[in-house]
Structure formats: C-alpha cells, structure tokens
Amino acid sequence: MRTSAVFILLVFVFLACQIFSITSGDTTSAKPKSFSSYDSQVEPLLAKMTLEEKIGQMTQAEHGGMKDIKDVEYYFLGSVLSGGNSDPETGNSLSSWTEVYERYQSRALKTRLAIPLLYGIDALHGNNNVLGAVIFPHNIGLGCTRNPQLVEKVSKITAEEVRATGINWAFAPCVTVPQDDRWGRTYEGFGETPELARTLGEAAVRGLQGDDLMNPLSVLACAKHFAGDGGTIFGTGVSKGPNTSEHWPLDRGDVRLSEKELRELHLQGYVSAIKAGVGSIMPSYSSWNGVKCSGSKRLMTEILKGEMGFEGFLISDYNALDELPGDSKSQIAQSINAGMDMVMVPEKYREFYSNLKSLVNEGKVPMTRIDDAVKRILRVKFAMGLMDKKRSLMADRNLQKNFGSAEHRAVARESVRQSLVVLKNDKKLLPLSKKPARIHMGGKSADDLGNQCGGWTISWQGQSGKDITPGGTTILQAVQNAVSKGTKVTFSKDGSGANGADVGIVVVGETPYAEMFGDSTDLSLSKEDLAAITNMKKAGIPVLVILLSGRPMIINEALEQCDAFIAAWLPGTEGQGVADVIFGDFKPTGKLSFSWPRSMSQIPVNISDKSYNPLFKYGYGLTW
C-alpha cells in the first residue's frame, strides 16, 4: 500500500513537471551536432579545390559594391552580403529581396564545384531590411524582459521572415556588454551585465539556428562583436579611413582590461553562443590593449578556437581589415594568419582575392591556414544542408504567407509589453482608465513609427516617419484603438491644447541612429521634448511621459514635471503593446537592464562600480 502511494506520488510529480515545462514556455533545444563531425564530407571536397576556389570561399563581397554579377563565378565567391543600405535596385519589398538572393545563388551554382553562397544581412530586430516585416524591440528592451524563452521565440520568427526571402545568414545576435551609454550601439546589447549576454544571447542563437541548421526555417547566426566592443574607453577610437579626422570614440576604441577581466565581463556571451552551436562569429572593430581584435591571434585562434572550442568560422566586420596597420597586403596577412576565416570586403573584393593569392604564393600566408579557414566555412555549409544536391537553394515562397503575419506581430506585441519599465507612478496614475472623456497626446514620437523602431530599420541609420513600413501601429494609434468609444483622443505635436483633457500622454526621446552616428556626449532630452512636456503640464492635468530611446537618458527635468514615466526603449512596429500596459490589460514586468545615470558627468555608470549611486539602479522597475 505504501509502495503504491509512493509510486502514484512520483507519477504525479513527473506529470506536474511536464505540464509546468509546457506552460512555462520552455523551448530549450537539444544540443546541436558539432561542426567538426562534417569533416569527413568536407575533406574530399577540399582536396578537389584549387587555390583560387579556396580564396573565393574566404571572400565576401557586397551587393551594392559588386562590379559585375559574373564576378560571383569568376572569383568563386563563397559569400555575398547586403549591408545597411545595400538594397535591391527595385526597392525593399519582399519580392525584390527574394529576386536578389536567387540571382546571386544561381550564379554560384554555375561554378565548377557548385558550392552555394552564404548570403548575409543585419537582421537585428526582425528582418528589418524588408518593408512589411515585423520589427521587434531592440535588444536593450528584450534585456528588460529577462525572458530567454521570449527571446528565442522572437529569434525564431526573425529566422522565418529572413528565410522567406531565401537569405540564409543573419549577422545577429549582438552579445556585447555595453558599459558606456554614450556609445551609439548601446541598444544592440541586452544589458550591462554578462549574465544577460550569456542567457539571452544563447536563447537568440537557439531561435535563429534551431537545433538543426538543416531546418528550412533556420538561418546561420553570427555572434558579435568579439571581443569587448562594449567596453571601449571614450576618446580612444580614431578612424583610419579616407577622412582621418573622423573620430569614432567608442565603436573603434580600445578596451583596457586584463585577460581575466575581459573573460569575466565580455566573453560570457560567446561561451553560451558556442554552447548553443553558433556557426559564425564576427570579430570587433575595437582593440584590446592596443591590438585590433581583427588582427589578434591571441583572441581569435588561441582563446576562441583553441580554449573555447569554436568550430565554426570567423567573418570580419565591414572593411575591418582597413583598420589594421600597414598596407593592404600586410593587413590581410596579419588578419588571416591571426585566424580570420572569411573577410568582408564590400567593394575591394577583387583586390583582396589577388592580394591573398600573392601572399600564399610568396609564403607569407601558409597553405595550412587557408585550408583551415575553408574547412571551417565548408563545415558550416554542410551543416546547413547547402551541399545537398537534392535540396532546392532557392527561396521557399510558401514561407511568404506568414511574413508580417498577425501571429508574428502578436509575439512582437508581447515583447513590447514585457520590455516596458515603469520608472515613476505618483498617486497611482497608472494604469489609466479607458473611459475618460478625453485624452490629449503630444510629443514628436507619439505618431512616428520610425522613432519607435530606431536604427537598422529599412535603412542603416533608420529614419523618422509615420509610414516607414506598412503594418505597424504607432503609440497614438494604439491609444485610439484601446480606449472606449466614448473617449476622445486628441493630439498636438508640441503638447499644446491639453486644457480640459482628463489626462495627458507625451511621447518623447531619440530619433533614429545606428553605429558611428549614434555616439553622443549629450544624452539630455531635446528642447522640443521638454517643451512638449511643459505645455502638457500647464493644462493642470496628470501627465504620463513615455520615453523612446536606445539607452538611458538624462531625464531629471522631465521626471519633475510628470506624474508617471515609462522607459519604452525602441519597441518596434507593435505600439499596441505599450497601450496594453498603460491601460492595465497587462501588468508591467520589465526591469532595467542598464543603470540609469543622474547626469552626463556620472557616465559611465554600472552596477559593478565601487561607488554606485545611479538615478535608478540596474534591475529597477515598478509594477501595480
């Protein structure tokens, strides 16, 4: 009798665990197959290849910089990318992107060995290049969710919407750990702690690649930027490009940490990304103690490939080798010998091909290094099923029916809900009633989808505008959709005309930017934003301020004038998720993934500081 009772209890516990696993949304995937397990298939192909064909596999040209599409065949190119503004000639529609991908892939299949192309794009928060795609919150917002299962779902949908065009490689996730809010790429990181990079970066890789890269819904992921890109010292970065007076204070600066510190803070996202089976990693523009990452054998070969056991391949950043010392040939020799496997040379791919061939013939780059690089690239192509002659490499147009679908937008809307962080809620203003007589809205970003989405949206730097991509919902539209039929919603960009309203909502913040152009020494709210808040407050009504930004900003003056304040980050196309929270359909759960500074003089401010006294601490977030 006792034995039976124990058995029944164990069965009950087992079933309960299974139910909890399902309802908790646990989508942890099985451990992926190792890339080296494909070597028995890679080596016979490698043995057939000429030096020219091997160098072609190591070369990545850009669609926008391609001199002649026949170069795909002539130079045996292994990869093509479309950078931030390297769009199809016929526009950014789904059909245009599909046509471009298929045109290049068909060329690659005409080469002697018919080795297919990897086609890479920056799909950082959805397939953000294509009109009508679902645009998710940028990583800074996802970091505030603390929800790896949600991040995995977001990444799976991103992969599906990328594959709808045929494209098979996303330069994501960014597993940087930003330490200085002045950096224009702060929003690309999940947060200021290695824990967030580790847990959410792993989830993103699992979502993009799945547990089997041969899955037609998977894309090759690329963890970036290795290593320490978020830890550069302000003022140490100078461009070596055509305009040598151009300074990029943080993107290409120097990380001055011991190896122990670098590992503990900036390498944790790569440990988990490799665990999840990431197939490609992108070294950073930045330096580590004065040595450019793209030329560091210690980082790329000894630590990453040796100690960490990375079996995929390394792809350089956009023209990154130009940042190394010396002329073009010496730059190539340093990077390849240090461990770079594929080089992103958008326009100078012919010169790269010729120079690398000469370096091999001169004995300055050993053939063993070439073979290792190509083996790594081919491993990944075999793992992706690209070498299966029975498999179509053209776009699966059946996937296009789900592109930008309501189902996908529902996940993005949930991501917005969970990413919002309530910083102030005096007199319990929130949640707002859906049935007041009138709500007055103001601010330059209340009815601006471009400002909601931020950089890397349709174009490289992004752009302001209500109609930048179809299918989205601005916050103004979301409020109008949420309130009762008897409630009037009025709007003025400058916040004026609020007299007689029951409550005011002002949506302010940054306008879009991306790398380089986003670095800033002043994160104060603009005069236009502060004026809109002041105008709303003059009406003597309760005021809610919603901030759209890619990083914490200096908000002291705004906080003093409002009754409630929400950090909404860069929520993407689904503004309805904001309305879901402010009207109480869902409780706010977001917690700060960055420490919030009191002033510019306090930046950088991080939870690891010995003297830690931010305006709002890492992990802060109100609820009701």
Beta strands, then each sheet from edge to edge (+ up, - down):
strand 1: 59-62
strand 2: 79-82
strand 3: 118-121
strand 4: 169-170
strand 5: 222-226
strand 6: 254-255
strand 7: 280-283
strand 8: 287-288
strand 9: 291-292
strand 10: 313-314
strand 11: 343-344
strand 12: 421-425
strand 13: 438-442
strand 14: 488-492
strand 15: 503-509
strand 16: 543-548
strand 17: 564-569
sheet 1: 4+ 3+ 2+ 1+ 11+
sheet 2: 5+ 7+ 10+
sheet 3: 6+ 8+ 9-
sheet 4: 12+ 17- 16- 15- 13- 14-
end
